[in-house]
Amino acid sequence: MTRRTGARDLEGVSQHRRAIREARAADRVEPRAHAVMYRSEQALILVRLRSGCAFGFTPEQVPGLKDASTEQLSNVRISPSGDGLHWDDLDVHVSLTGLMEDALNLREWAPRIMGRVRSDAKTRAARANGQKGGRPRRSGAGGTR
């Protein structure tokens, strides 16, 4: 029996391939959990990332985990993408990216260091632009400069 491939099947395959590419791109830049455990002697939840780095946090930093027992805290699973940590018994679900952003206060200090990339070409361009009166103004609603 032969099967026909319709336009919808091809669209689905295309969407699937695009989703895989996007997931691989996210894996390269976003933190993804490889393993997670609760260390009761330190009262610390440790997450080993796919990159090889480790990240730890206390249960008090996550709403819903503060009063949990050692057994409940140990019963944690990682989402298939590696970005989520789930305590199903406690109905607590957190994004690893969001947790790290909050714990490291990234919104506050990361923007300050992100714009510090300097190169000779960037310096020359900035000086040339300054001699012309600075950055050109936007013209019209189209956003063209």
ZAMI-597122 format. One record per atom (N, C-alpha, C): residue in one letter; atom name; x, y, z. Coordinates in Angstrom, 1 decimal. Layout:
R  aa  at       x       y       z
R   a  CA       X       Y       Z
...
//
This chain:
R  aa  at       x       y       z
R   m   N     0.8    -1.2     0.0
R   m  CA     0.0     0.0     0.0
R   m   C     0.9     1.2     0.0
R   t   N     0.6     2.2    -0.9
R   t  CA     1.4     3.4    -0.9
R   t   C     0.7     4.5    -0.2
R   r   N     1.5     5.4     0.3
R   r  CA     0.9     6.5     1.1
R   r   C     1.2     7.8     0.4
R   r   N     0.2     8.6     0.3
R   r  CA     0.5     9.9    -0.3
R   r   C     0.9    10.9     0.7
R   t   N     1.8    11.8     0.4
R   t  CA     2.2    12.8     1.3
R   t   C     1.5    14.1     0.8
R   g   N     0.7    14.6     1.7
R   g  CA    -0.1    15.8     1.4
R   g   C     0.7    17.1     1.9
R   a   N     0.1    18.2     1.5
R   a  CA     0.7    19.5     1.9
R   a   C     0.8    19.6     3.4
R   r   N    -0.3    19.1     4.1
R   r  CA    -0.3    19.2     5.6
R   r   C     0.9    18.4     6.2
R   d   N     1.1    17.2     5.6
R   d  CA     2.2    16.3     6.1
R   d   C     3.5    17.0     5.9
R   l   N     3.7    17.7     4.8
R   l  CA     5.0    18.4     4.5
R   l   C     5.1    19.6     5.4
R   e   N     4.0    20.3     5.7
R   e  CA     4.1    21.4     6.6
R   e   C     4.4    20.9     8.0
R   g   N     3.9    19.8     8.4
R   g  CA     4.2    19.3     9.8
R   g   C     5.7    18.9     9.9
R   v   N     6.2    18.3     8.8
R   v  CA     7.6    17.9     8.8
R   v   C     8.5    19.2     8.9
R   s   N     8.1    20.2     8.2
R   s  CA     8.8    21.4     8.2
R   s   C     8.8    22.1     9.6
R   q   N     7.6    22.1    10.2
R   q  CA     7.5    22.7    11.5
R   q   C     8.4    21.9    12.5
R   h   N     8.4    20.6    12.4
R   h  CA     9.1    19.7    13.3
R   h   C    10.6    20.0    13.1
R   r   N    11.1    20.1    11.9
R   r  CA    12.5    20.4    11.7
R   r   C    12.9    21.8    12.2
R   r   N    12.0    22.7    12.1
R   r  CA    12.3    24.1    12.6
R   r   C    12.3    24.1    14.1
R   a   N    11.4    23.3    14.7
R   a  CA    11.4    23.2    16.2
R   a   C    12.7    22.6    16.7
R   i   N    13.2    21.6    16.0
R   i  CA    14.4    20.9    16.4
R   i   C    15.6    21.9    16.3
R   r   N    15.6    22.7    15.2
R   r  CA    16.7    23.7    15.1
R   r   C    16.7    24.7    16.2
R   e   N    15.4    25.2    16.5
R   e  CA    15.3    26.2    17.6
R   e   C    15.7    25.6    18.9
R   a   N    15.3    24.4    19.2
R   a  CA    15.7    23.7    20.4
R   a   C    17.2    23.6    20.6
R   r   N    17.9    23.2    19.5
R   r  CA    19.3    23.0    19.5
R   r   C    20.0    24.4    19.7
R   a   N    19.4    25.4    19.1
R   a  CA    20.0    26.8    19.3
R   a   C    19.8    27.2    20.8
R   a   N    18.7    26.9    21.3
R   a  CA    18.4    27.3    22.8
R   a   C    19.4    26.5    23.7
R   d   N    19.6    25.2    23.3
R   d  CA    20.5    24.4    24.1
R   d   C    21.9    25.0    24.2
R   r   N    22.3    25.7    23.1
R   r  CA    23.7    26.2    23.1
R   r   C    23.8    27.5    24.0
R   v   N    22.7    28.2    24.2
R   v  CA    22.9    29.4    25.0
R   v   C    22.1    29.5    26.3
R   e   N    21.1    28.6    26.5
R   e  CA    20.3    28.7    27.7
R   e   C    20.8    27.5    28.6
R   p   N    20.7    27.8    29.9
R   p  CA    21.1    26.7    30.9
R   p   C    20.1    25.5    30.8
R   r   N    20.6    24.3    30.7
R   r  CA    19.8    23.1    30.7
R   r   C    20.3    22.1    31.7
R   a   N    19.4    21.6    32.5
R   a  CA    19.7    20.7    33.6
R   a   C    20.0    19.3    33.0
R   h   N    21.1    18.7    33.6
R   h  CA    21.4    17.3    33.3
R   h   C    21.1    16.4    34.5
R   a   N    21.2    16.9    35.7
R   a  CA    20.9    16.2    36.9
R   a   C    20.5    17.2    38.0
R   v   N    19.7    16.7    38.9
R   v  CA    19.3    17.5    40.0
R   v   C    19.1    16.6    41.3
R   m   N    19.5    17.2    42.4
R   m  CA    19.4    16.4    43.7
R   m   C    19.3    17.4    44.8
R   y   N    18.7    16.9    45.9
R   y  CA    18.6    17.7    47.1
R   y   C    19.6    17.2    48.1
R   r   N    20.5    18.1    48.6
R   r  CA    21.5    17.7    49.6
R   r   C    21.0    18.2    51.0
R   s   N    20.4    17.3    51.8
R   s  CA    19.8    17.7    53.0
R   s   C    20.8    18.2    54.0
R   e   N    22.1    17.7    54.0
R   e  CA    23.1    18.2    55.0
R   e   C    23.5    19.6    54.7
R   q   N    23.2    20.1    53.5
R   q  CA    23.5    21.5    53.2
R   q   C    22.3    22.3    53.0
R   a   N    21.1    21.6    53.0
R   a  CA    19.8    22.3    52.7
R   a   C    19.9    23.0    51.4
R   l   N    20.4    22.3    50.4
R   l  CA    20.7    22.9    49.1
R   l   C    20.2    22.0    47.9
R   i   N    19.5    22.6    47.0
R   i  CA    19.2    21.8    45.8
R   i   C    20.3    22.1    44.7
R   l   N    20.9    21.1    44.2
R   l  CA    22.0    21.2    43.3
R   l   C    21.6    20.8    41.9
R   v   N    21.9    21.6    40.9
R   v  CA    21.5    21.3    39.6
R   v   C    22.8    21.2    38.8
R   r   N    23.1    20.1    38.2
R   r  CA    24.3    20.0    37.3
R   r   C    23.8    20.3    35.9
R   l   N    24.4    21.2    35.2
R   l  CA    24.0    21.7    33.9
R   l   C    24.7    20.8    32.8
R   r   N    24.0    20.8    31.6
R   r  CA    24.6    20.1    30.5
R   r   C    26.0    20.6    30.1
R   s   N    26.2    21.9    30.5
R   s  CA    27.5    22.5    30.1
R   s   C    28.6    22.0    31.1
R   g   N    28.3    21.3    32.1
R   g  CA    29.3    20.9    33.1
R   g   C    29.3    21.7    34.4
R   c   N    28.7    22.9    34.3
R   c  CA    28.7    23.8    35.5
R   c   C    27.6    23.3    36.4
R   a   N    27.6    23.8    37.7
R   a  CA    26.6    23.4    38.7
R   a   C    26.0    24.7    39.2
R   f   N    24.8    24.6    39.7
R   f  CA    24.1    25.7    40.2
R   f   C    23.3    25.2    41.5
R   g   N    23.4    25.9    42.6
R   g  CA    22.7    25.5    43.8
R   g   C    21.8    26.6    44.3
R   f   N    20.8    26.2    45.0
R   f  CA    19.9    27.2    45.6
R   f   C    19.2    26.5    46.8
R   t   N    18.7    27.3    47.7
R   t  CA    18.0    26.8    48.9
R   t   C    16.5    26.7    48.6
R   p   N    15.8    25.8    49.3
R   p  CA    14.4    25.7    49.0
R   p   C    13.6    27.0    49.3
R   e   N    14.1    27.8    50.2
R   e  CA    13.5    29.0    50.6
R   e   C    13.4    30.0    49.4
R   q   N    14.2    29.8    48.4
R   q  CA    14.2    30.7    47.2
R   q   C    13.1    30.4    46.2
R   v   N    12.4    29.3    46.4
R   v  CA    11.3    28.9    45.5
R   v   C    10.0    28.8    46.3
R   p   N     9.0    29.6    45.9
R   p  CA     7.7    29.5    46.6
R   p   C     7.2    28.1    46.5
R   g   N     6.8    27.6    47.6
R   g  CA     6.2    26.3    47.7
R   g   C     7.2    25.2    48.2
R   l   N     8.4    25.5    48.3
R   l  CA     9.4    24.5    48.7
R   l   C     9.9    24.8    50.2
R   k   N     9.6    25.9    50.7
R   k  CA    10.2    26.3    52.0
R   k   C     9.9    25.3    53.1
R   d   N     8.6    24.8    53.2
R   d  CA     8.2    23.9    54.3
R   d   C     8.2    22.4    53.9
R   a   N     8.8    22.1    52.7
R   a  CA     8.8    20.7    52.2
R   a   C     9.7    19.9    53.0
R   s   N     9.4    18.6    53.1
R   s  CA    10.2    17.6    53.8
R   s   C    11.4    17.2    52.9
R   t   N    12.4    16.6    53.5
R   t  CA    13.6    16.1    52.7
R   t   C    13.1    15.2    51.6
R   e   N    12.2    14.3    51.9
R   e  CA    11.7    13.3    50.9
R   e   C    11.0    14.1    49.7
R   q   N    10.2    15.1    50.1
R   q  CA     9.5    15.8    49.0
R   q   C    10.5    16.6    48.1
R   l   N    11.5    17.2    48.8
R   l  CA    12.5    18.0    48.0
R   l   C    13.3    17.0    47.1
R   s   N    13.5    15.8    47.6
R   s  CA    14.3    14.9    46.8
R   s   C    13.6    14.3    45.6
R   n   N    12.2    14.4    45.7
R   n  CA    11.4    13.9    44.6
R   n   C    11.2    15.0    43.5
R   v   N    12.3    15.3    42.8
R   v  CA    12.2    16.3    41.8
R   v   C    12.6    15.7    40.4
R   r   N    12.0    16.2    39.4
R   r  CA    12.3    15.7    38.0
R   r   C    12.6    16.9    37.1
R   i   N    13.3    16.6    36.1
R   i  CA    13.7    17.6    35.1
R   i   C    12.8    17.4    33.9
R   s   N    12.4    18.6    33.3
R   s  CA    11.6    18.5    32.1
R   s   C    12.4    18.0    31.0
R   p   N    11.7    17.4    29.9
R   p  CA    12.4    16.9    28.8
R   p   C    13.4    17.9    28.1
R   s   N    13.0    19.2    28.1
R   s  CA    13.9    20.2    27.5
R   s   C    15.1    20.5    28.4
R   g   N    15.0    20.2    29.7
R   g  CA    16.1    20.5    30.6
R   g   C    15.9    21.9    31.2
R   d   N    14.9    22.6    30.9
R   d  CA    14.7    24.0    31.4
R   d   C    13.8    24.0    32.7
R   g   N    13.1    23.0    32.9
R   g  CA    12.1    23.0    34.0
R   g   C    12.5    22.0    35.1
R   l   N    12.2    22.4    36.3
R   l  CA    12.4    21.5    37.5
R   l   C    11.0    21.4    38.1
R   h   N    10.6    20.1    38.3
R   h  CA     9.2    19.8    38.8
R   h   C     9.2    19.0    40.0
R   w   N     8.4    19.5    41.0
R   w  CA     8.1    18.8    42.2
R   w   C     6.6    18.5    42.1
R   d   N     6.3    17.4    41.5
R   d  CA     4.9    17.1    41.2
R   d   C     4.1    16.9    42.5
R   d   N     4.7    16.3    43.5
R   d  CA     3.9    16.1    44.8
R   d   C     3.6    17.4    45.5
R   l   N     4.3    18.4    45.2
R   l  CA     4.1    19.7    45.8
R   l   C     3.4    20.7    44.9
R   d   N     3.2    20.3    43.6
R   d  CA     2.7    21.1    42.6
R   d   C     3.5    22.4    42.4
R   v   N     4.8    22.2    42.4
R   v  CA     5.7    23.3    42.2
R   v   C     6.5    23.0    40.9
R   h   N     6.5    24.0    40.0
R   h  CA     7.2    23.9    38.7
R   h   C     7.9    25.2    38.5
R   v   N     9.2    25.1    38.2
R   v  CA    10.0    26.3    38.0
R   v   C    10.9    26.2    36.7
R   s   N    11.1    27.4    36.1
R   s  CA    12.0    27.4    35.0
R   s   C    13.4    27.6    35.5
R   l   N    14.3    26.8    35.0
R   l  CA    15.7    26.9    35.5
R   l   C    16.3    28.3    35.0
R   t   N    15.9    28.7    33.8
R   t  CA    16.4    30.0    33.3
R   t   C    15.9    31.1    34.3
R   g   N    14.6    31.1    34.6
R   g  CA    14.1    32.1    35.5
R   g   C    14.6    32.1    36.9
R   l   N    14.8    30.9    37.4
R   l  CA    15.4    30.7    38.7
R   l   C    16.8    31.3    38.8
R   m   N    17.6    31.0    37.7
R   m  CA    19.0    31.5    37.7
R   m   C    19.0    33.0    37.5
R   e   N    18.1    33.5    36.7
R   e  CA    18.0    34.9    36.5
R   e   C    17.7    35.7    37.8
R   d   N    16.8    35.1    38.6
R   d  CA    16.4    35.7    39.9
R   d   C    17.6    35.6    40.9
R   a   N    18.1    34.4    41.0
R   a  CA    19.1    34.1    42.0
R   a   C    20.4    34.9    41.7
R   l   N    20.8    35.1    40.5
R   l  CA    22.0    35.8    40.1
R   l   C    21.7    37.3    39.8
R   n   N    20.5    37.7    40.0
R   n  CA    20.1    39.1    39.8
R   n   C    20.5    39.6    38.4
R   l   N    20.3    38.8    37.4
R   l  CA    20.8    39.1    36.0
R   l   C    20.2    40.4    35.4
R   r   N    18.9    40.6    35.7
R   r  CA    18.3    41.8    35.2
R   r   C    19.0    43.1    35.6
R   e   N    19.6    43.0    36.8
R   e  CA    20.2    44.2    37.3
R   e   C    21.6    44.4    36.8
R   w   N    22.5    43.4    36.8
R   w  CA    23.9    43.6    36.5
R   w   C    24.3    43.2    35.1
R   a   N    23.6    42.2    34.5
R   a  CA    24.0    41.7    33.2
R   a   C    24.0    42.8    32.1
R   p   N    22.9    43.7    32.0
R   p  CA    23.0    44.7    31.0
R   p   C    24.2    45.6    31.0
R   r   N    24.7    45.8    32.2
R   r  CA    25.9    46.7    32.3
R   r   C    27.1    46.1    31.7
R   i   N    27.2    44.7    31.7
R   i  CA    28.4    44.1    31.1
R   i   C    28.2    43.7    29.6
R   m   N    27.0    43.6    29.2
R   m  CA    26.7    43.1    27.9
R   m   C    27.1    44.1    26.8
R   g   N    27.1    45.4    27.1
R   g  CA    27.4    46.4    26.1
R   g   C    28.9    46.8    26.2
R   r   N    29.7    46.1    26.9
R   r  CA    31.1    46.5    27.0
R   r   C    32.0    45.9    26.0
R   v   N    31.5    45.2    25.0
R   v  CA    32.3    44.6    24.0
R   v   C    32.9    45.8    23.1
R   r   N    34.2    45.8    23.1
R   r  CA    34.9    46.9    22.3
R   r   C    35.8    46.3    21.3
R   s   N    35.9    46.9    20.2
R   s  CA    36.9    46.5    19.2
R   s   C    37.4    47.8    18.5
R   d   N    38.5    47.7    17.8
R   d  CA    39.1    48.9    17.1
R   d   C    38.1    49.4    16.0
R   a   N    37.4    48.4    15.3
R   a  CA    36.4    48.8    14.3
R   a   C    35.3    49.5    14.9
R   k   N    34.8    49.1    16.1
R   k  CA    33.7    49.7    16.8
R   k   C    34.1    51.1    17.2
R   t   N    35.3    51.3    17.7
R   t  CA    35.7    52.6    18.2
R   t   C    35.8    53.6    17.0
R   r   N    36.4    53.1    15.9
R   r  CA    36.5    54.0    14.7
R   r   C    35.2    54.4    14.2
R   a   N    34.2    53.5    14.1
R   a  CA    32.9    53.8    13.7
R   a   C    32.2    54.8    14.6
R   a   N    32.4    54.6    15.9
R   a  CA    31.7    55.6    16.8
R   a   C    32.3    57.0    16.7
R   r   N    33.6    57.0    16.5
R   r  CA    34.3    58.4    16.3
R   r   C    33.8    59.0    15.0
R   a   N    33.8    58.2    13.9
R   a  CA    33.3    58.8    12.6
R   a   C    31.8    59.2    12.7
R   n   N    31.0    58.5    13.4
R   n  CA    29.6    58.8    13.6
R   n   C    29.5    60.1    14.4
R   g   N    30.3    60.3    15.4
R   g  CA    30.3    61.4    16.3
R   g   C    30.7    62.7    15.5
R   q   N    31.7    62.6    14.6
R   q  CA    32.1    63.7    13.7
R   q   C    31.0    64.1    12.8
R   k   N    30.1    63.2    12.5
R   k  CA    29.0    63.5    11.6
R   k   C    27.7    64.1    12.3
R   g   N    27.9    64.2    13.6
R   g  CA    26.8    64.7    14.4
R   g   C    26.0    63.6    15.2
R   g   N    26.6    62.4    15.3
R   g  CA    26.0    61.3    16.0
R   g   C    25.2    60.4    15.2
R   r   N    24.4    59.6    15.9
R   r  CA    23.6    58.6    15.2
R   r   C    22.5    59.3    14.4
R   p   N    22.3    58.8    13.1
R   p  CA    21.3    59.4    12.3
R   p   C    19.9    59.2    12.9
R   r   N    19.0    60.2    12.7
R   r  CA    17.7    60.1    13.2
R   r   C    16.8    59.2    12.4
R   r   N    15.8    58.6    13.0
R   r  CA    14.9    57.8    12.2
R   r   C    14.1    58.7    11.4
R   s   N    13.8    58.3    10.2
R   s  CA    12.9    59.1     9.3
R   s   C    11.6    58.4     9.0
R   g   N    10.5    58.9     9.4
R   g  CA     9.2    58.3     9.0
R   g   C     8.9    57.2     9.9
R   a   N     7.7    56.6     9.7
R   a  CA     7.2    55.5    10.5
R   a   C     7.8    54.2    10.1
R   g   N     8.5    54.1     8.9
R   g  CA     9.1    52.9     8.5
R   g   C    10.3    52.5     9.2
R   g   N    10.9    53.4    10.0
R   g  CA    12.1    53.1    10.8
R   g   C    13.4    53.2    10.0
R   t   N    13.3    53.7     8.8
R   t  CA    14.6    53.8     8.0
R   t   C    15.4    54.9     8.5
R   r   N    16.7    54.7     8.5
R   r  CA    17.6    55.8     9.0
R   r   C    18.2    56.5     7.8
//
